Amino acid sequence: MVTFSGTERLERIVLHREEYHIDSTNKEVAVILLSGSFRVGEHTFERSDVFSQEADGFCVSNHGTCSLLVSDTAEICV
């Protein structure tokens, strides 16, 4: 789970077959998919790599906890 201390920075995260939680309480968070795939609610994000496809991701603001479901592998930037 990603949490924020007030000294935030970009972070590259590789996820494998897991549910990953992001707490957006009192903050705005952008998640960019670099490669792989994940699902948030009913929306699936897929991208083979950063060179052959356009960027894909989402932004969430003061929404509480958001869950990314990774069925195989996903590389994200938060």
Secondary structure as UniProt FT lines:
FT   STRAND          12..23
FT   TURN            25..26
FT   STRAND          28..40
FT   TURN            41..42
FT   STRAND          43..47
FT   TURN            50..52
FT   STRAND          56..61
FT   STRAND          65..77
//
